[in-house]
Amino acid sequence: MLSFRFRQGAAKIFQSRFICRLLFWGLSGLFILAGVIKLANQHAFAVQVERYGLLPAAWIDPVALLLPLLEVGAGAVALLGLRGGLETLGAMLLVFIGVLGYALWQGLEVPCGCFSLDDEVRRHGVLLALLRDLAMLAVVVYLLVRRRGSDIKA
């Protein structure tokens, strides 16, 4: 009986328009914040991009500039409720998950570069970043499903 009531309560929370908007604003804000941090120190971010070893040297600096601009732009588009914003965040997360999965598979000990540009490599940093991105992707999928047939803009 208690577990049934708990499930009903949890279902109401996750169907709440307020919770959906909170998740939506939080996700959009995280992308904007991550992009701004990288733009503030493009050189440090370029060094981190280079450590993954996925791009030719000539592409490092352009990617280190364009990726944070795309994060800020996509976060802003999503936050404003414009068409394609949430889908763009999801697509970017899929790319990030692929890169982090590659780093984990290759055994690379590199900092994620997601929200901090410190050179410090924390133990299990790539795995934790991968799990965080998977959780954010789950939020995107949840919001896309909830958006269908509702007035939640994304």
C-alpha positions in Angstrom: 0.0 0.0 0.0 2.8 2.4 0.9 4.8 1.6 -2.3 1.6 2.3 -4.4 1.1 5.7 -2.7 4.8 6.4 -3.2 4.5 5.6 -6.9 1.4 7.8 -7.3 3.2 10.6 -5.6 6.3 10.2 -7.7 4.2 10.1 -10.8 2.5 13.4 -9.9 5.9 15.0 -9.3 7.3 14.0 -12.6 4.1 15.0 -14.4 4.2 18.4 -12.8 4.6 21.3 -15.2 6.8 23.1 -12.6 9.2 20.1 -12.5 9.4 20.0 -16.3 10.2 23.7 -16.5 12.7 23.4 -13.7 14.5 20.6 -15.5 14.3 22.5 -18.8 15.7 25.7 -17.4 18.4 23.9 -15.5 19.5 21.9 -18.5 19.6 25.0 -20.7 21.4 27.0 -18.1 24.0 24.3 -17.7 24.8 24.4 -21.4 25.1 28.2 -21.3 27.3 28.1 -18.2 29.6 25.4 -19.7 30.0 27.4 -22.9 30.8 30.6 -21.1 33.4 28.9 -18.9 35.1 27.5 -22.1 34.9 30.9 -23.9 36.5 32.6 -21.0 39.7 30.6 -21.5 39.8 29.2 -25.0 43.4 28.2 -24.8 42.9 25.9 -21.8 39.9 24.4 -23.5 41.9 23.9 -26.7 44.5 22.0 -24.7 41.9 19.7 -23.3 40.3 19.1 -26.8 43.8 18.2 -28.1 44.3 15.6 -25.3 41.5 13.5 -26.7 43.5 13.0 -29.9 40.5 12.9 -32.1 41.1 15.9 -34.2 43.8 17.0 -36.6 45.9 19.9 -35.2 44.5 22.4 -37.6 40.9 21.8 -36.2 41.8 22.2 -32.5 41.5 26.0 -32.2 38.3 26.3 -34.4 36.6 23.5 -32.4 37.7 25.1 -29.1 35.9 28.3 -30.3 32.9 26.9 -32.1 31.9 24.3 -29.6 31.4 26.7 -26.7 29.6 29.1 -29.0 27.3 26.3 -30.0 26.7 25.4 -26.3 25.8 28.9 -25.4 23.7 29.3 -28.6 21.8 26.0 -28.2 21.3 26.7 -24.5 19.9 30.2 -25.2 17.6 28.8 -28.0 16.3 26.2 -25.7 15.8 28.6 -22.9 13.9 30.9 -25.1 11.7 28.1 -26.2 12.6 28.3 -29.8 12.2 25.4 -32.2 15.0 22.8 -32.2 16.7 24.0 -29.0 16.1 20.9 -27.0 16.9 18.6 -29.9 20.2 20.4 -30.4 21.1 19.9 -26.7 20.3 16.2 -27.1 22.4 15.9 -30.3 25.3 17.6 -28.5 25.0 15.3 -25.6 25.2 12.3 -28.0 28.4 13.7 -29.4 29.8 14.3 -25.9 28.8 10.8 -24.8 30.6 9.3 -27.9 33.8 11.3 -27.1 33.7 10.3 -23.4 33.0 6.7 -24.3 36.0 6.7 -26.7 38.2 8.2 -23.9 37.0 5.5 -21.5 37.5 2.7 -24.1 41.0 4.0 -24.8 41.8 4.3 -21.2 42.6 8.0 -21.6 43.1 10.0 -18.4 42.0 13.4 -19.6 39.9 16.0 -17.8 36.4 16.2 -19.3 36.6 20.0 -19.9 32.8 20.2 -19.4 32.5 22.7 -16.5 36.1 23.2 -15.3 39.3 23.9 -17.2 41.6 22.7 -14.4 44.4 20.5 -15.6 43.8 18.2 -12.7 42.7 14.7 -13.8 40.4 13.2 -11.2 40.3 9.5 -10.7 37.2 8.2 -12.6 36.7 11.7 -14.1 35.8 10.4 -17.6 33.4 7.8 -16.2 31.6 10.3 -14.0 31.3 12.8 -16.9 29.9 10.0 -19.0 27.3 9.1 -16.4 26.4 12.8 -15.9 25.9 13.2 -19.7 23.8 10.1 -19.8 21.6 11.5 -17.0 21.3 14.8 -18.9 20.4 12.9 -22.1 17.7 11.1 -20.1 16.3 14.5 -19.0 16.3 15.6 -22.7 14.4 12.5 -23.7 11.9 12.9 -20.8 11.3 16.6 -21.7 10.8 15.7 -25.4 8.3 13.0 -24.5 6.5 15.4 -22.0 6.5 18.2 -24.6 4.4 16.1 -27.0 0.8 17.2 -26.4 1.6 19.8 -23.7 2.4 23.5 -23.6 6.0 23.1 -22.5 8.1 25.0 -25.0 11.5 23.8 -26.1 
